[in-house]
């Protein structure tokens, strides 16, 4: 880049490894530093380095530091996560990466809490890196160092990197006694930025929503807080081997020809409740091998054992080094729940191990079911599948030899003891089960994770928190993915899927127009969708509206024929009149009022399986359709909706996968038929697809026809974040 020194000693030491830093990585790094040099990144307008969870953000910002040192910057401050173990991990990573320069006396690296007293002029003249946790004591020490101990440093050019920026930069918490309180650390970060004469500020995160969505200003307890809002955003390139939220949550996860279609395994609400605390009326731990109360957890553990053994046999067959594998249980924040879950898992492993001698029939049945479940996804990829008997022998041997290790991790001390210098949990045995909560989210990498049992159910799903729990993201070989399973409850899965959609929309928006705003809307009391203050989105249930987005109910049974036959007949009448004799061969335009009336008629005919975690916000769906209709780029089509009707359909209520589990059908439309029609017609106005199912009893329904609606957003729709409920 013109004006940028890209051949300096620091930067070239990083990027000479062409396999580690690809051309796309270099372009990202150089673009970021150029912007930091030319754009005034102030207290309220920092730069933003936007990556994906476990996608190489640290590698990228370390190279940015190196390039900055070659281009007029003298000091780098890394504000890191607030746990001792992860701060130590960051410090060791920095020391390892910059060791050649430390050895040559070109650079000094310090933990802010252990900076030696009386730094000499010789030391202060070098490049300096300070690592500080985002905690009050660390921030106080940092401020003292610049203001009192070595005030000469305030005149030098400083690069501040806020790692996991959204983690501390959202500066609010709520107290019953004091109301809304500003996070002290956030204020200290802001004050530090104002102390420095020449500084640039770069935030690094994978979940920036709370940063983009903060209000312009806020006064709390007579203190004015200017929240962080990006001056620019640069995207960290995504490597082709990266497996992220798109693999787990986008539509191709419903494609039976994709390994992704096998990953999600449904867990009931009742089972998550049982795992919350001990209640012998509902579940007796001595019955863990047979009780239906923990069927999903037992299946998950068996799948993990079989999957790990299959992978070890596969790598041995390929004459590659043997690997160790991991499984994570994260359903609660409470430590008492972790202890109860640890007891269950340990008891399960003990009983499975005892069954090698005492009940081989039951053990063989459990492991065979797991083998059949996993073999389906392996065969999709045509990978080598070890024979069942060989896998069972390996599993029996694993249980006899103590290959399974269960570890509870719910404190900083435990994490510090378990992490290696790379920031990964050490895998001590071939099969490792970790049980924990919040402490296992940001920055902790769990290598070779092939099972994730997740059940966190907060009252409000905060995107920047929930997605960070997703330890199954990262660089995963496809061979591991064939035996990987993700266990959670439908409501949680749906929330995470919506968060994924917001993430995709945000990245797409940045790629198309880095400086352009995103539209934030909500439904008002009359049911209309109106613009809203972005900060309200933070505590709202949201849907991302983007081109060709599908909105439809999933997970329901119809009401009985005596209740809905007349309603279906009335919908038939409305559609016959609206299509004007076209016999439904082609889509036809209808006013939104008619579409709204049809959806209103359909709503009581479909009974959502709420006890299983399935729900559908009918009011929000109608409001979203109205917004999309009113937002048409073609003024002549505003207020109208395309309607596509298909009749005589026979989709089963549930679809049976190639494995052992079945799930609710979720695609009355198909991409290669109705999807093609939508892409051809729904250009400036949304489409309402109506699939009249025959509802046959042999297909799981109640023997009566019904309509299954699918709303499809138009192609020329501006990406919008839509809050389902109105905030006061």
BALO-586754 format. One line per 2 residues: number of its first residue (from 1); their letters; for each residue x, y, z of C-alpha. Coordinates in steps of 0.02 Angstrom, whole numbers, padded with zeros to 5 digits. Layout:
// BALO-586754
NUM> a> X:Y:Z  ... .
END
This chain:
// BALO-586754
1> xx> 00000:00000:00000  00062:00176:-00041 .
3> xx> 00139:00262:00108  00140:00105:00215 .
5> xx> 00302:00018:00259  00267:-00167:00233 .
7> xx> 00449:-00221:00226  00500:-00178:00404 .
9> xx> 00582:-00304:00520  00432:-00331:00633 .
11> xx> 00300:-00362:00498  00405:-00470:00384 .
13> xx> 00450:-00583:00530  00265:-00626:00541 .
15> xx> 00214:-00631:00358  00364:-00720:00285 .
17> xx> 00270:-00880:00328  00158:-00884:00174 .
19> xx> 00061:-01034:00238  00013:-00944:00398 .
21> xx> -00027:-00773:00326  -00112:-00787:00158 .
23> xx> -00132:-00640:00039  -00306:-00607:00107 .
25> xx> -00237:-00599:00284  -00103:-00475:00231 .
27> xx> -00231:-00366:00143  -00335:-00362:00302 .
29> xx> -00185:-00320:00412  -00118:-00184:00298 .
31> xx> -00289:-00107:00270  -00317:-00098:00458 .
33> xx> -00150:-00013:00496  -00172:00109:00352 .
35> xx> -00341:00159:00423  -00270:00175:00599 .
37> xx> -00140:00294:00529  -00259:00400:00425 .
39> xx> -00426:00394:00518  -00446:00481:00684 .
41> xx> -00499:00339:00799  -00559:00427:00954 .
43> xx> -00641:00380:01116  -00808:00362:01029 .
45> xx> -00747:00306:00858  -00622:00163:00868 .
47> xx> -00573:00046:00729  -00656:-00124:00724 .
49> xx> -00575:-00288:00676  -00721:-00405:00650 .
51> xx> -00686:-00590:00644  -00778:-00750:00682 .
53> xx> -00771:-00853:00840  -00607:-00951:00849 .
55> xx> -00560:-00899:00672  -00386:-00825:00695 .
57> xx> -00420:-00650:00763  -00272:-00657:00884 .
59> xx> -00151:-00707:00746  -00216:-00559:00646 .
61> xx> -00204:-00424:00778  -00028:-00479:00828 .
63> xx> 00027:-00451:00649  -00063:-00283:00652 .
65> xx> 00042:-00237:00804  00200:-00289:00711 .
67> xx> 00156:-00183:00559  00109:-00038:00673 .
69> xx> 00282:-00046:00754  00357:-00027:00580 .
71> xx> 00246:00124:00550  00273:00255:00686 .
73> xx> 00191:00165:00834  00300:00142:00988 .
75> xx> 00186:00062:01117  00049:-00070:01109 .
77> xx> -00075:-00100:01249  -00177:-00261:01242 .
79> xx> -00333:-00257:01349  -00374:-00438:01374 .
81> xx> -00507:-00548:01452  -00529:-00533:01639 .
83> xx> -00479:-00709:01694  -00302:-00742:01757 .
85> xx> -00281:-00896:01650  -00331:-00814:01487 .
87> xx> -00232:-00656:01523  -00081:-00767:01554 .
89> xx> -00118:-00858:01392  -00118:-00692:01298 .
91> xx> 00045:-00638:01380  00131:-00802:01337 .
93> xx> 00067:-00795:01159  00136:-00617:01139 .
95> xx> 00304:-00668:01212  00314:-00817:01097 .
97> xx> 00270:-00719:00941  00386:-00572:00978 .
99> xx> 00528:-00671:01058  00657:-00634:00921 .
101> xx> 00638:-00447:00950  00647:-00466:01139 .
103> xx> 00808:-00565:01119  00882:-00424:01015 .
105> xx> 00834:-00291:01144  00714:-00208:01021 .
107> xx> 00557:-00236:01124  00498:-00259:01303 .
109> xx> 00341:-00355:01354  00257:-00331:01523 .
111> xx> 00107:-00389:01620  00045:-00223:01689 .
113> xx> 00033:-00297:01864  00216:-00352:01867 .
115> xx> 00305:-00207:01781  00471:-00188:01873 .
117> xx> 00503:-00024:01961  00628:00100:01893 .
119> xx> 00624:00061:01708  00779:00137:01628 .
121> xx> 00785:00256:01483  00864:00116:01382 .
123> xx> 00713:00004:01412  00587:00143:01385 .
125> xx> 00666:00185:01218  00621:00015:01148 .
127> xx> 00454:-00040:01079  00341:-00080:01226 .
129> xx> 00195:-00201:01245  00085:-00198:01400 .
131> xx> -00046:-00333:01432  -00184:-00284:01553 .
133> xx> -00344:-00370:01607  -00503:-00269:01591 .
135> xx> -00518:-00253:01780  -00511:-00100:01892 .
137> xx> -00344:-00143:01975  -00259:-00175:01808 .
139> xx> -00331:-00016:01732  -00279:00087:01885 .
141> xx> -00102:00019:01870  -00098:00060:01685 .
143> xx> -00158:00239:01716  -00029:00262:01854 .
145> xx> 00111:00201:01742  00071:00329:01606 .
147> xx> 00020:00476:01715  00139:00463:01863 .
149> xx> 00279:00336:01842  00328:00375:01662 .
151> xx> 00230:00526:01599  00349:00539:01451 .
153> xx> 00260:00388:01378  00099:00487:01353 .
155> xx> 00181:00584:01210  00226:00428:01111 .
157> xx> 00112:00349:00982  00011:00211:01065 .
159> xx> -00096:00074:00989  -00231:00009:01108 .
161> xx> -00306:-00159:01062  -00464:-00207:01153 .
163> xx> -00475:-00396:01133  -00652:-00466:01147 .
165> xx> -00707:-00284:01144  -00891:-00312:01176 .
167> xx> -00850:-00409:01334  -00805:-00256:01437 .
169> xx> -00849:-00112:01324  -01033:-00134:01358 .
171> xx> -01024:-00031:01513  -01186:-00067:01604 .
173> xx> -01256:-00178:01738  -01419:-00169:01834 .
175> xx> -01434:-00161:02023  -01595:-00166:02123 .
177> xx> -01527:-00037:02241  -01438:00078:02118 .
179> xx> -01526:00048:01952  -01416:00053:01796 .
181> xx> -01231:00068:01838  -01089:00106:01719 .
183> xx> -00956:-00027:01713  -00805:00050:01801 .
185> xx> -00682:-00032:01683  -00767:00047:01532 .
187> xx> -00748:00220:01608  -00565:00184:01647 .
189> xx> -00531:00131:01468  -00613:00290:01407 .
191> xx> -00510:00398:01526  -00349:00312:01473 .
193> xx> -00383:00350:01291  -00405:00534:01335 .
195> xx> -00237:00537:01428  -00133:00490:01276 .
197> xx> -00079:00626:01156  -00066:00514:01003 .
199> xx> -00160:00351:01006  -00259:00235:00896 .
201> xx> -00390:00118:00961  -00434:-00049:00885 .
203> xx> -00568:-00164:00948  -00562:-00349:00907 .
205> xx> -00717:-00457:00920  -00824:-00589:00838 .
207> xx> -00985:-00527:00918  -00994:-00338:00894 .
209> xx> -01183:-00316:00905  -01185:-00228:01072 .
211> xx> -01051:-00109:01008  -01146:-00064:00851 .
213> xx> -01310:-00052:00944  -01267:00063:01088 .
215> xx> -01355:00232:01104  -01263:00388:01047 .
217> xx> -01238:00447:01225  -01296:00406:01398 .
219> xx> -01294:00493:01567  -01299:00377:01717 .
221> xx> -01283:00444:01894  -01228:00613:01824 .
223> xx> -01082:00533:01730  -01086:00556:01542 .
225> xx> -01035:00397:01452  -00990:00404:01269 .
227> xx> -01008:00226:01206  -00893:00147:01080 .
229> xx> -00952:00154:00900  -00838:00096:00758 .
231> xx> -00756:00226:00646  -00718:00088:00522 .
233> xx> -00736:-00100:00512  -00615:-00223:00433 .
235> xx> -00664:-00405:00414  -00542:-00542:00462 .
237> xx> -00536:-00665:00315  -00619:-00832:00346 .
239> xx> -00510:-00981:00301  -00587:-01115:00191 .
241> xx> -00564:-01244:00328  -00656:-01141:00458 .
243> xx> -00818:-01216:00524  -00932:-01085:00599 .
245> xx> -01114:-01045:00631  -01161:-01063:00448 .
247> xx> -01118:-01249:00456  -01229:-01277:00607 .
249> xx> -01375:-01159:00574  -01399:-01111:00392 .
251> xx> -01521:-01195:00275  -01398:-01321:00208 .
253> xx> -01403:-01403:00380  -01572:-01471:00322 .
255> xx> -01495:-01548:00166  -01492:-01736:00193 .
257> xx> -01344:-01749:00075  -01238:-01640:00191 .
259> xx> -01146:-01697:00347  -01218:-01540:00429 .
261> xx> -01392:-01616:00425  -01341:-01746:00554 .
263> xx> -01260:-01631:00682  -01410:-01560:00776 .
265> xx> -01491:-01678:00902  -01645:-01622:00995 .
267> xx> -01650:-01620:01186  -01814:-01601:01281 .
269> xx> -01847:-01463:01406  -01888:-01595:01536 .
271> xx> -01716:-01672:01521  -01630:-01503:01541 .
273> xx> -01735:-01474:01696  -01681:-01643:01765 .
275> xx> -01499:-01596:01736  -01523:-01434:01833 .
277> xx> -01539:-01514:02005  -01567:-01682:02086 .
279> xx> -01749:-01738:02104  -01767:-01924:02138 .
281> xx> -01952:-01917:02098  -01907:-01883:01916 .
283> xx> -01740:-01971:01897  -01640:-02093:02003 .
285> xx> -01455:-02090:01963  -01440:-02278:01986 .
287> xx> -01553:-02298:01833  -01443:-02192:01720 .
289> xx> -01415:-02331:01591  -01600:-02362:01564 .
291> xx> -01700:-02211:01622  -01792:-02115:01485 .
293> xx> -01768:-01957:01589  -01589:-01931:01525 .
295> xx> -01605:-02017:01357  -01518:-01878:01260 .
297> xx> -01370:-01863:01379  -01345:-02052:01381 .
299> xx> -01355:-02057:01191  -01232:-01911:01182 .
301> xx> -01104:-01999:01292  -01122:-02162:01193 .
303> xx> -01106:-02067:01029  -00949:-01983:01096 .
305> xx> -00870:-02149:01145  -00912:-02230:00979 .
307> xx> -00867:-02075:00878  -00699:-02057:00964 .
309> xx> -00659:-02241:00937  -00711:-02232:00754 .
311> xx> -00597:-02083:00726  -00449:-02169:00811 .
313> xx> -00475:-02323:00704  -00488:-02214:00549 .
315> xx> -00324:-02121:00582  -00239:-02284:00626 .
317> xx> -00303:-02359:00463  -00228:-02209:00372 .
319> xx> -00064:-02233:00469  -00080:-02060:00547 .
321> xx> -00042:-02009:00728  -00181:-02055:00850 .
323> xx> -00287:-01911:00916  -00377:-01874:01079 .
325> xx> -00555:-01810:01077  -00666:-01703:01187 .
327> xx> -00849:-01681:01235  -00922:-01527:01322 .
329> xx> -01075:-01515:01436  -01129:-01333:01461 .
331> xx> -01309:-01317:01519  -01302:-01206:01673 .
333> xx> -01205:-01064:01752  -01234:-01128:01930 .
335> xx> -01095:-01231:02008  -01220:-01341:02099 .
337> xx> -01288:-01394:01929  -01112:-01435:01871 .
339> xx> -01086:-01548:02022  -01249:-01639:01989 .
341> xx> -01206:-01661:01805  -01033:-01721:01851 .
343> xx> -01111:-01854:01964  -01225:-01911:01824 .
345> xx> -01088:-01920:01692  -00966:-02008:01808 .
347> xx> -01103:-02132:01855  -01144:-02160:01672 .
349> xx> -00962:-02195:01631  -00946:-02310:01783 .
351> xx> -01103:-02407:01734  -01049:-02420:01553 .
353> xx> -00879:-02483:01608  -00958:-02609:01729 .
355> xx> -01072:-02669:01589  -00920:-02734:01495 .
357> xx> -00924:-02878:01621  -01100:-02871:01693 .
359> xx> -01219:-02829:01552  -01139:-02845:01382 .
361> xx> -01309:-02861:01296  -01366:-02688:01356 .
363> xx> -01196:-02611:01320  -01189:-02684:01146 .
365> xx> -01365:-02619:01112  -01320:-02441:01167 .
367> xx> -01158:-02438:01069  -01235:-02517:00914 .
369> xx> -01370:-02383:00912  -01233:-02251:00920 .
371> xx> -01135:-02338:00782  -01287:-02339:00667 .
373> xx> -01319:-02155:00705  -01141:-02103:00664 .
375> xx> -01113:-02219:00517  -01248:-02129:00418 .
377> xx> -01152:-01965:00415  -00987:-02053:00381 .
379> xx> -01061:-02142:00230  -01124:-01976:00160 .
381> xx> -00941:-01926:00139  -00888:-02100:00080 .
383> xx> -00756:-02105:00215  -00683:-02266:00281 .
385> xx> -00805:-02343:00406  -00727:-02473:00521 .
387> xx> -00834:-02630:00538  -00958:-02626:00681 .
389> xx> -00879:-02772:00774  -00708:-02689:00767 .
391> xx> -00781:-02526:00834  -00871:-02615:00974 .
393> xx> -00711:-02704:01025  -00622:-02536:01029 .
395> xx> -00762:-02461:01134  -00761:-02607:01256 .
397> xx> -00573:-02588:01272  -00588:-02400:01298 .
399> xx> -00709:-02428:01442  -00601:-02563:01520 .
401> xx> -00438:-02466:01506  -00504:-02302:01578 .
403> xx> -00496:-02198:01421  -00639:-02086:01479 .
405> xx> -00598:-01941:01594  -00731:-01824:01665 .
407> xx> -00675:-01650:01723  -00780:-01515:01803 .
409> xx> -00718:-01340:01758  -00809:-01198:01844 .
411> xx> -00676:-01086:01918  -00529:-00980:01860 .
413> xx> -00410:-01089:01960  -00470:-01247:01874 .
415> xx> -00453:-01168:01702  -00279:-01104:01745 .
417> xx> -00227:-01280:01796  -00299:-01361:01640 .
419> xx> -00245:-01241:01502  -00087:-01269:01404 .
421> xx> 00019:-01127:01335  -00086:-01124:01177 .
423> xx> -00243:-01086:01276  -00319:-01257:01247 .
425> xx> -00386:-01374:01380  -00263:-01517:01396 .
427> xx> -00331:-01683:01337  -00257:-01809:01457 .
429> xx> -00343:-01966:01394  -00410:-02024:01225 .
431> xx> -00588:-01972:01274  -00612:-01816:01382 .
433> xx> -00777:-01749:01450  -00781:-01571:01516 .
435> xx> -00925:-01502:01620  -00934:-01316:01652 .
437> xx> -01015:-01148:01622  -00969:-00970:01578 .
439> xx> -00786:-00996:01618  -00771:-01106:01463 .
441> xx> -00823:-00977:01336  -00710:-00839:01268 .
443> xx> -00533:-00882:01224  -00540:-01063:01284 .
445> xx> -00510:-01184:01143  -00563:-01365:01165 .
447> xx> -00467:-01468:01040  -00549:-01605:00936 .
449> xx> -00723:-01568:01006  -00845:-01694:00932 .
451> xx> -00989:-01677:01056  -01071:-01522:01130 .
453> xx> -01219:-01538:01250  -01286:-01362:01271 .
455> xx> -01433:-01301:01373  -01409:-01122:01432 .
457> xx> -01581:-01040:01436  -01568:-00858:01491 .
459> xx> -01725:-00752:01499  -01648:-00644:01363 .
461> xx> -01531:-00719:01234  -01389:-00594:01213 .
463> xx> -01305:-00626:01048  -01131:-00578:01103 .
465> xx> -01142:-00700:01249  -01232:-00851:01178 .
467> xx> -01131:-00868:01019  -00969:-00858:01119 .
469> xx> -01025:-01017:01207  -01010:-01108:01041 .
471> xx> -00847:-01198:01070  -00883:-01311:00921 .
473> xx> -00833:-01169:00803  -00658:-01167:00733 .
475> xx> -00546:-01263:00613  -00623:-01437:00609 .
477> xx> -00573:-01574:00487  -00721:-01648:00394 .
479> xx> -00676:-01819:00463  -00711:-01755:00639 .
481> xx> -00872:-01671:00583  -00943:-01836:00523 .
483> xx> -00950:-01895:00704  -00986:-01725:00782 .
485> xx> -01155:-01697:00865  -01231:-01541:00942 .
487> xx> -01366:-01574:01074  -01485:-01437:01126 .
489> xx> -01667:-01392:01149  -01767:-01322:01000 .
491> xx> -01796:-01149:01076  -01609:-01130:01106 .
493> xx> -01567:-01194:00932  -01690:-01071:00855 .
495> xx> -01616:-00926:00955  -01440:-00973:00899 .
497> xx> -01499:-00990:00719  -01572:-00814:00725 .
499> xx> -01409:-00750:00797  -01315:-00833:00655 .
501> xx> -01429:-00744:00531  -01390:-00577:00613 .
503> xx> -01205:-00615:00605  -01215:-00656:00419 .
505> xx> -01317:-00500:00385  -01195:-00389:00477 .
507> xx> -01044:-00459:00387  -01133:-00446:00219 .
509> xx> -01178:-00266:00257  -00998:-00224:00303 .
511> xx> -00933:-00307:00145  -01055:-00213:00034 .
513> xx> -01043:-00045:00120  -00923:-00034:00269 .
515> xx> -00986:00138:00318  -01170:00109:00288 .
517> xx> -01296:00091:00430  -01405:-00060:00468 .
519> xx> -01592:-00032:00487  -01665:-00069:00659 .
521> xx> -01853:-00090:00671  -01983:-00152:00793 .
523> xx> -02169:-00188:00798  -02273:-00053:00881 .
525> xx> -02433:-00079:00979  -02541:-00070:00823 .
527> xx> -02442:-00209:00739  -02348:-00097:00618 .
529> xx> -02160:-00104:00601  -02071:00060:00637 .
531> xx> -01891:00118:00654  -01823:00105:00829 .
533> xx> -01673:00154:00933  -01539:00020:00904 .
535> xx> -01500:-00001:01089  -01675:-00072:01115 .
537> xx> -01627:-00220:01007  -01505:-00279:01141 .
539> xx> -01641:-00345:01254  -01764:-00396:01120 .
541> xx> -01801:-00555:01027  -01747:-00521:00849 .
543> xx> -01764:-00584:00672  -01649:-00529:00533 .
545> xx> -01741:-00483:00374  -01634:-00502:00219 .
547> xx> -01662:-00549:00036  -01754:-00715:00016 .
549> xx> -01763:-00745:00203  -01894:-00879:00241 .
551> xx> -02013:-00862:00390  -02122:-01013:00430 .
553> xx> -02191:-01112:00577  -02101:-01276:00618 .
555> xx> -02143:-01405:00751  -02332:-01414:00757 .
557> xx> -02485:-01527:00745  -02648:-01477:00665 .
559> xx> -02806:-01453:00765  -02945:-01582:00739 .
561> xx> -03051:-01586:00581  -03209:-01532:00672 .
563> xx> -03120:-01373:00726  -03030:-01321:00567 .
565> xx> -03126:-01389:00416  -03234:-01234:00402 .
567> xx> -03081:-01121:00421  -02989:-01212:00281 .
569> xx> -03144:-01199:00172  -03148:-01011:00203 .
571> xx> -02964:-00994:00154  -03002:-01096:-00004 .
573> xx> -03140:-00972:-00045  -03029:-00820:-00019 .
575> xx> -02891:-00891:-00128  -03008:-00945:-00268 .
577> xx> -03078:-00770:-00276  -02905:-00689:-00269 .
579> xx> -02825:-00794:-00406  -02960:-00745:-00531 .
581> xx> -02972:-00915:-00614  -02786:-00942:-00642 .
583> xx> -02798:-01111:-00554  -02644:-01069:-00448 .
585> xx> -02523:-01110:-00589  -02427:-00947:-00569 .
587> xx> -02402:-00826:-00425  -02527:-00685:-00414 .
589> xx> -02527:-00520:-00321  -02641:-00489:-00172 .
591> xx> -02656:-00341:-00055  -02566:-00358:00111 .
593> xx> -02734:-00348:00200  -02788:-00511:00118 .
595> xx> -02621:-00596:00157  -02638:-00538:00337 .
597> xx> -02815:-00607:00344  -02761:-00776:00274 .
599> xx> -02619:-00793:00400  -02738:-00743:00540 .
601> xx> -02856:-00883:00486  -02713:-01010:00478 .
603> xx> -02643:-00970:00651  -02772:-01064:00759 .
605> xx> -02768:-01217:00645  -02585:-01255:00686 .
607> xx> -02545:-01304:00866  -02363:-01273:00908 .
609> xx> -02273:-01408:01009  -02227:-01284:01147 .
611> xx> -02195:-01422:01272  -02053:-01478:01159 .
613> xx> -01984:-01303:01139  -02065:-01254:00973 .
615> xx> -02155:-01088:00952  -02197:-00963:00816 .
617> xx> -02231:-00777:00834  -02379:-00753:00717 .
619> xx> -02396:-00567:00755  -02213:-00538:00718 .
621> xx> -02227:-00636:00555  -02374:-00530:00497 .
623> xx> -02285:-00371:00551  -02128:-00420:00457 .
625> xx> -02230:-00459:00301  -02313:-00289:00314 .
627> xx> -02146:-00201:00334  -02074:-00291:00182 .
629> xx> -02227:-00250:00079  -02224:-00067:00130 .
631> xx> -02036:-00060:00094  -02051:-00112:-00088 .
633> xx> -01925:-00024:-00200  -02064:-00015:-00331 .
635> xx> -02195:00112:-00271  -02329:00025:-00375 .
637> xx> -02307:-00135:-00274  -02307:-00059:-00100 .
639> xx> -02446:-00134:00003  -02450:-00291:-00105 .
641> xx> -02387:-00468:-00082  -02353:-00605:-00208 .
643> xx> -02452:-00762:-00171  -02401:-00937:-00226 .
645> xx> -02523:-01080:-00191  -02484:-01264:-00204 .
647> xx> -02612:-01399:-00163  -02623:-01588:-00140 .
649> xx> -02461:-01597:-00042  -02415:-01748:00066 .
651> xx> -02267:-01698:00174  -02245:-01804:00330 .
653> xx> -02255:-01717:00498  -02083:-01783:00545 .
655> xx> -01938:-01833:00436  -01834:-01985:00482 .
657> xx> -01649:-01956:00460  -01526:-02089:00403 .
659> xx> -01479:-02104:00586  -01584:-02150:00736 .
661> xx> -01673:-01985:00768  -01815:-01898:00681 .
663> xx> -01858:-01713:00680  -02003:-01605:00625 .
665> xx> -02016:-01570:00439  -01963:-01391:00405 .
667> xx> -01969:-01369:00216  -02141:-01378:00134 .
669> xx> -02056:-01280:-00005  -01904:-01340:-00102 .
671> xx> -01760:-01235:-00166  -01764:-01309:-00341 .
673> xx> -01950:-01281:-00371  -02037:-01150:-00264 .
675> xx> -01869:-01070:-00225  -01840:-01042:-00410 .
677> xx> -02012:-00963:-00427  -01978:-00845:-00281 .
679> xx> -01809:-00792:-00351  -01894:-00754:-00518 .
681> xx> -02046:-00662:-00453  -02013:-00592:-00278 .
683> xx> -01900:-00451:-00335  -01980:-00295:-00262 .
685> xx> -02119:-00370:-00156  -02119:-00515:-00032 .
687> xx> -02205:-00680:-00066  -02328:-00780:00037 .
689> xx> -02319:-00965:-00009  -02467:-01071:00045 .
691> xx> -02448:-01260:00040  -02611:-01354:00062 .
693> xx> -02563:-01518:00143  -02681:-01667:00141 .
695> xx> -02635:-01700:00322  -02647:-01890:00315 .
697> xx> -02645:-01988:00478  -02514:-02110:00411 .
699> xx> -02399:-01959:00391  -02420:-01907:00572 .
701> xx> -02559:-01779:00550  -02741:-01785:00609 .
703> xx> -02823:-01834:00446  -02878:-01661:00390 .
705> xx> -02812:-01539:00260  -02722:-01382:00319 .
707> xx> -02620:-01237:00251  -02434:-01219:00290 .
709> xx> -02377:-01038:00259  -02203:-00984:00209 .
711> xx> -02158:-00800:00197  -02013:-00757:00080 .
713> xx> -01927:-00587:00082  -01903:-00499:-00083 .
715> xx> -01735:-00487:-00171  -01724:-00297:-00160 .
717> xx> -01745:-00287:00028  -01626:-00187:00134 .
719> xx> -01557:-00294:00274  -01647:-00253:00436 .
721> xx> -01640:-00311:00616  -01818:-00332:00676 .
723> xx> -01863:-00334:00862  -02017:-00440:00895 .
725> xx> -02079:-00345:01045  -02100:-00160:01080 .
727> xx> -01990:-00092:01217  -02046:00045:01336 .
END
